[in-house]
Amino acid sequence: MLTRCFDRAAAAIVPVIDATGGRRGTWDQRRADVTIVRPSPKAIEDAIEMLRPAVHRLRALPRETLETDDPRLILLARLFVRDRAIAPRNEVKARETFVYDDDVVIPGVAAIAEQLTTLGLMERKFADKLTICPHCASARLTVRENCSGCGSGNIVEEPIVHHFKCAYQGPERDFRRGSELVCPKCLQQLKNFSVDYDRPGSIGVCHSCGHLSTEHKVGFLCLDCDSHVDAGNVDSRTIHSYHITAAGRAAAAIGSPLHDAGDGSVGGRIRAFAKRHSTLGQPCSVLFARLQTPDNVPENGHVWRQTCVFFSRILRESFTSETEIIDAPPIFLALLGCDRKAEVERHLPQIRERLGRYLALTPQLQLAVFSPDEIPGVADRPLKVF
């Protein structure tokens, strides 16, 4: 209805009161700024009064802002009018287990907020850290205790019985003979607690393989893809809230067009590197390294992620501090200024030995070197593996 009455920007910026009495969290109510649970003239009057400051800020916006097609400026104006940040809200129905309500009005709001952060018009703040499935990125995981022997979840805690006379102790199931307790070691009947025996604790018994353990493996079951994941292989994701800066408020109030942040992509950084050295008349080359994920190791799991972090550190230590390193796991690039392709290729055996020496998972390491004229097609060229 709003988009039929207003331009795209104005429809996203104008404050909305939902007086339908619907349930919180529905699609329409995520669009609203104020929700009235029990509609009445007094409740509507109070809601309007609550939004009066927002209306004043809305009326102060220039026509350039209200008629813009730039989603970045629309988002800044929306937050400027409401004098608030973009914050995640817990939502169990979402795969990520959270939503940004503003995403209903401006699709892809988090990505737009990241662009504005790059421009200095917004700033991000830590909101939460989620444990996610390495296979499908869902955060809907249930925690499981698994048998450290066979991996089954069919574990039952049973009390431990300690026979004083022969010092034998084990799960009560080993002592149980009908209604009596009989020591399986010396076959003596245990009659009196604290005289013949005691129960010093409990132990986990796997009903699938019979394994006994006081410590179990912690694992996760993904409710979306049904994958079983060990605790060491889960991935994580940090989510943020986004706050408009003073510069962002000024941009919304003025309505001037926003400039681009520049091409910060991998390809853009490589092209900028090659252009700099070409302008200076200096040779340069790019070392391309790719790690092949070992079998049975999730590529988004904690173990593999730590391996990639460690590899990146080794790569940086292998070159001078001025060398620009691009991390795009499992691909890593070293931008080598003043080094010709042929010179780097001669040293590839030593580079390979250095990079692969400390990797515990021993992933397959692919290396290639590209000259400036080959750089535009780095991502598409087949690797020359050494």
Salt bridges, closest charged atoms under 4 A:
ASP33 OD1 - ARG82 NE 2.53
ASP46 OD2 - LYS42 NZ 2.88
GLU49 OE1 - ARG52 NH2 3.03
GLU67 OE2 - ARG63 NH1 2.84
ASP70 OD2 - ARG72 NH2 2.89
ASP83 OD1 - ARG249 NH2 2.94
GLU91 OE1 - ARG89 NH1 3.66
ASP101 OD1 - ARG30 NE 3.08
ASP101 OD1 - ARG89 NH2 2.87
ASP102 OD1 - ARG78 NE 2.70
ASP102 OD1 - ARG84 NH2 2.73
GLU114 OE1 - ARG124 NH2 2.38
GLU157 OE2 - HIS216 NE2 3.13
GLU158 OE2 - HIS207 NE2 3.79
GLU172 OE2 - ARG176 NH2 2.46
GLU172 OE1 - ARG199 NH2 3.08
ASP198 OD1 - HIS162 ND1 3.45
ASP224 OD1 - ARG95 NH1 3.76
ASP224 OD1 - ARG140 NH2 2.55
ASP235 OD1 - ARG305 NH1 2.23
ASP260 OD1 - ARG72 NH1 3.98
ASP263 OD2 - ARG271 NH2 3.16
GLU317 OE1 - ARG354 NH2 3.65
GLU324 OE2 - ARG269 NH2 2.92
GLU324 OE1 - ARG276 NH2 3.79
ASP327 OD2 - ARG316 NH1 3.16
GLU353 OE1 - ARG357 NH2 2.61
GLU374 OE1 - LYS341 NZ 3.13
